[in-house]
Amino acid sequence: MPDDNRRPIAVRSSGWARGTAALLARSAITPNQISCASVLFALAGCAALLQWPDAPGLLLCALCILLRLLCNMFDGMVAVEGGKGTVTGPLFNEVPDRLGDSLFLVALGYAVMLPWLGWLCALLAALTAYIRVLGGSLGQAQDFRGPMAKPHRMWLLGIALVIAAALPSWSHRLLIATAAIIAAGSALTCITRLQAIAARLHHGADA
């Protein structure tokens, strides 16, 4: 039975994902440790982007984004499908995500020499999550809609980093455009989620 408070991820049902999650579940590794590992990958990606803002650093940051997303998927799979969830699991599921988002997005702002834009992206990213959880606190299923939910932000940034590494003459402008799209998309996501929550509240009041 689907969990309305769990982010839908299509690849979660693939054979390789299930096999890897089962292997992790049989090991001594805990879901909370996997969640914390996502922050370490975010720190490594942040350092790579700031210290080596050329092709190797951009590609390393993109790899760290991918590894962070895999951690975000496997922590839930090991907790739920693997039966290793803990009472503090919800905290480890949310807090490392917010840290990881902020690290990557703030680093992006400094990398393009527009720190305010990176901080704006991080603020709006955190606000999308706050609104999602707010809906849950009101008794609604948590709303993971976009257009710029966490996976959308991270995949966009990861792809942009790879393209920027391949096109160094366009790198700076491309990453500025990516940050601007993330900020605008995150703001729009906040609006769409708030509208959906309000509509459900009105529907409940009228029922």
Phi, psi and omega in degrees: 000130183294148177262116183293343181257019180242132183298128178288124179229113186299321186291346180302331183270000180288157182297317183293324180292316179296320180295316180294318179296320179295321178297316178295323181294328179281347181273182179277357182288136180257157176302323180294325177293322178295319178300317180293326178298329179297327178289323177297319177295322177295319177298317179296318179294320177300313180297318181297317182293324183275328184272328182229074184282037174240192188307310181300317180293320179296317180291323178294321178296318178299319178296319179295325176297316179298315180295323177297316180295323177296319176300317180297330178279315187286333179298318178291321180294318179293323180290315187271295181293326181275352178067028182248023179294154179232167181293335179267003181307315180301326177292314180291337179285328185262310188298312178300328177299315181293321177295315181298314177304310184298317181300311181294317187284321176294319177299322178300317179299316179291326181295327179262011176065030174228072184306322182300326181290321177295317179294324177297316177301316181295318179297314181292325177297316178295325181292323177300318179292320179300316181295320177301311181292326177300317177300319177297323180291341178268011176088008180264160171294138180296137188260113183260015184297159177267211019277357183224059173287175185308309181299323179296316179299313186287321177294319178299314180295317180298315179295319179298322179295319179295316179295319179298324178294326180280337182234072186301329180290339179256359189305309186297311181295322181296317182288327174296315179298321179297315179298319180295320179295318179297317180296311182295317180294323179292320177298318179294323178297319176302317181293313182296323179289320178296319178298319180294319178297315180298319180297319179292324177295317178296320180297319179294324180290329182274345185290000000 
